[in-house]
Amino acid sequence: WHQGESDCHPEWFPTYGSRCTHILESLRKDVGAPEVPLILGGLGEYLADHSNDVFKNYVQINAQLQQMAQALPCCGYAGSDGRSQPFWYYDYG
């Protein structure tokens, strides 16, 4: 699972963890696989240097992803520490 950049907005990041948990639990229920393994991917550190200050809240999203990985069964977290901007990144302005 890698998602969350758009949820960096100050009005949205405080509830990211609960909303994302609901989505992932619903997904597992809908496909009938309550313990399918999930890897939650942290947002990239390159967001700290983005021209839009909203993206600096990526650290809040990553903290919630780490908490979710500990709380959900069969779930892990893959951080992006030390990684540069991905090759597919495009700055939409």
CYANA upper distance limits for C-alpha pairs under 8 A (distance plus 0.5 A):
  1 TRP  CA     38 LEU  CA      7.54
  1 TRP  CA     39 ILE  CA      6.48
  1 TRP  CA     40 LEU  CA      5.31
  1 TRP  CA     41 GLY  CA      6.38
  2 HIS  CA     40 LEU  CA      6.70
  2 HIS  CA     41 GLY  CA      5.43
  2 HIS  CA     42 GLY  CA      7.53
  2 HIS  CA     43 LEU  CA      8.04
  3 GLN  CA     41 GLY  CA      8.23
  3 GLN  CA     43 LEU  CA      8.13
  4 GLY  CA      8 CYS  CA      7.22
  4 GLY  CA     16 TYR  CA      8.49
  4 GLY  CA     43 LEU  CA      7.64
  4 GLY  CA     58 TYR  CA      8.33
  4 GLY  CA     61 ILE  CA      7.25
  5 GLU  CA     43 LEU  CA      7.62
  5 GLU  CA     55 PHE  CA      7.37
  5 GLU  CA     58 TYR  CA      7.43
  7 ASP  CA     12 TRP  CA      5.92
  7 ASP  CA     13 PHE  CA      5.89
  7 ASP  CA     16 TYR  CA      7.33
  7 ASP  CA     61 ILE  CA      8.24
  8 CYS  CA     12 TRP  CA      7.06
  8 CYS  CA     13 PHE  CA      5.72
  8 CYS  CA     54 VAL  CA      6.46
  8 CYS  CA     55 PHE  CA      6.05
  8 CYS  CA     56 LYS  CA      8.00
  8 CYS  CA     57 ASN  CA      5.68
  8 CYS  CA     58 TYR  CA      6.32
  8 CYS  CA     60 GLN  CA      8.36
  8 CYS  CA     61 ILE  CA      7.40
  9 HIS  CA     13 PHE  CA      6.53
  9 HIS  CA     54 VAL  CA      6.05
  9 HIS  CA     55 PHE  CA      7.85
  9 HIS  CA     57 ASN  CA      7.85
 10 PRO  CA     14 PRO  CA      7.90
 10 PRO  CA     54 VAL  CA      7.50
 10 PRO  CA     57 ASN  CA      8.02
 12 TRP  CA     16 TYR  CA      6.90
 13 PHE  CA     57 ASN  CA      7.94
 13 PHE  CA     60 GLN  CA      7.35
 13 PHE  CA     61 ILE  CA      6.83
 14 PRO  CA     60 GLN  CA      8.31
 15 THR  CA     19 ARG  CA      6.70
 16 TYR  CA     20 CYS  CA      6.37
 16 TYR  CA     61 ILE  CA      7.34
 16 TYR  CA     64 GLN  CA      7.72
 17 GLY  CA     21 THR  CA      6.42
 17 GLY  CA     61 ILE  CA      8.11
 17 GLY  CA     64 GLN  CA      5.73
 17 GLY  CA     65 LEU  CA      7.18
 17 GLY  CA     68 MET  CA      7.29
 18 SER  CA     22 HIS  CA      6.70
 19 ARG  CA     23 ILE  CA      6.91
 20 CYS  CA     24 LEU  CA      6.69
 21 THR  CA     25 GLU  CA      6.51
 21 THR  CA     68 MET  CA      7.47
 22 HIS  CA     26 SER  CA      6.49
 23 ILE  CA     27 LEU  CA      6.58
 24 LEU  CA     28 ARG  CA      6.73
 25 GLU  CA     29 LYS  CA      6.67
 25 GLU  CA     34 PRO  CA      8.00
 26 SER  CA     30 ASP  CA      6.41
 27 LEU  CA     31 VAL  CA      6.74
 28 ARG  CA     32 GLY  CA      6.53
 28 ARG  CA     33 ALA  CA      5.54
 28 ARG  CA     34 PRO  CA      5.30
 28 ARG  CA     35 GLU  CA      7.67
 28 ARG  CA     36 VAL  CA      7.40
 29 LYS  CA     33 ALA  CA      6.71
 29 LYS  CA     34 PRO  CA      6.22
 35 GLU  CA     73 PRO  CA      6.86
 35 GLU  CA     74 CYS  CA      6.41
 36 VAL  CA     74 CYS  CA      7.26
 37 PRO  CA     73 PRO  CA      8.48
 37 PRO  CA     74 CYS  CA      5.39
 37 PRO  CA     75 CYS  CA      6.20
 38 LEU  CA     74 CYS  CA      6.96
 38 LEU  CA     75 CYS  CA      5.24
 38 LEU  CA     76 GLY  CA      6.84
 39 ILE  CA     69 ALA  CA      8.33
 39 ILE  CA     75 CYS  CA      6.32
 39 ILE  CA     76 GLY  CA      5.32
 39 ILE  CA     77 TYR  CA      6.05
 39 ILE  CA     78 ALA  CA      7.19
 40 LEU  CA     65 LEU  CA      6.99
 40 LEU  CA     66 GLN  CA      8.43
 40 LEU  CA     69 ALA  CA      7.43
 40 LEU  CA     75 CYS  CA      7.94
 40 LEU  CA     76 GLY  CA      6.59
 40 LEU  CA     77 TYR  CA      5.23
 40 LEU  CA     78 ALA  CA      6.59
 41 GLY  CA     65 LEU  CA      8.31
 41 GLY  CA     77 TYR  CA      6.44
 41 GLY  CA     78 ALA  CA      5.36
 41 GLY  CA     79 GLY  CA      6.55
 41 GLY  CA     80 SER  CA      8.09
 42 GLY  CA     61 ILE  CA      8.47
 42 GLY  CA     62 ASN  CA      5.86
 42 GLY  CA     65 LEU  CA      7.49
 42 GLY  CA     77 TYR  CA      7.61
 42 GLY  CA     78 ALA  CA      6.50
 42 GLY  CA     79 GLY  CA      5.14
 42 GLY  CA     80 SER  CA      6.18
 43 LEU  CA     47 LEU  CA      8.28
 43 LEU  CA     58 TYR  CA      6.80
 43 LEU  CA     59 VAL  CA      8.42
 43 LEU  CA     61 ILE  CA      8.11
 43 LEU  CA     62 ASN  CA      6.85
 43 LEU  CA     79 GLY  CA      7.95
 43 LEU  CA     80 SER  CA      7.01
 44 GLY  CA     58 TYR  CA      8.42
 44 GLY  CA     80 SER  CA      5.84
 44 GLY  CA     81 ASP  CA      8.00
 44 GLY  CA     83 ARG  CA      7.56
 44 GLY  CA     84 SER  CA      7.94
 44 GLY  CA     85 GLN  CA      7.42
 45 GLU  CA     49 ASP  CA      8.49
 45 GLU  CA     58 TYR  CA      8.49
 45 GLU  CA     80 SER  CA      7.16
 45 GLU  CA     81 ASP  CA      7.24
 45 GLU  CA     82 GLY  CA      7.83
 45 GLU  CA     83 ARG  CA      7.53
 45 GLU  CA     84 SER  CA      7.67
 45 GLU  CA     85 GLN  CA      8.19
 46 TYR  CA     50 HIS  CA      7.42
 46 TYR  CA     84 SER  CA      6.73
 46 TYR  CA     85 GLN  CA      5.92
 47 LEU  CA     55 PHE  CA      6.11
 47 LEU  CA     56 LYS  CA      6.64
 47 LEU  CA     58 TYR  CA      7.40
 48 ALA  CA     55 PHE  CA      7.22
 48 ALA  CA     56 LYS  CA      5.48
 48 ALA  CA     58 TYR  CA      8.17
 49 ASP  CA     56 LYS  CA      8.27
 50 HIS  CA     55 PHE  CA      7.13
 50 HIS  CA     56 LYS  CA      8.07
 51 SER  CA     93 GLY  CA      8.42
 52 ASN  CA     56 LYS  CA      8.45
 52 ASN  CA     93 GLY  CA      8.45
 53 ASP  CA     57 ASN  CA      8.43
 57 ASN  CA     61 ILE  CA      7.30
 58 TYR  CA     62 ASN  CA      6.65
 59 VAL  CA     63 ALA  CA      6.64
 60 GLN  CA     64 GLN  CA      6.90
 61 ILE  CA     65 LEU  CA      6.71
 62 ASN  CA     66 GLN  CA      6.69
 63 ALA  CA     67 GLN  CA      6.83
 64 GLN  CA     68 MET  CA      6.62
 65 LEU  CA     69 ALA  CA      6.68
 65 LEU  CA     77 TYR  CA      7.59
 66 GLN  CA     70 GLN  CA      7.00
 66 GLN  CA     76 GLY  CA      8.44
 66 GLN  CA     77 TYR  CA      6.46
 67 GLN  CA     71 ALA  CA      6.74
 68 MET  CA     72 LEU  CA      6.31
 68 MET  CA     75 CYS  CA      8.43
 69 ALA  CA     73 PRO  CA      8.37
 69 ALA  CA     75 CYS  CA      5.48
 69 ALA  CA     76 GLY  CA      5.34
 69 ALA  CA     77 TYR  CA      6.19
 70 GLN  CA     75 CYS  CA      7.57
 70 GLN  CA     76 GLY  CA      7.71
 85 GLN  CA     89 TYR  CA      7.21
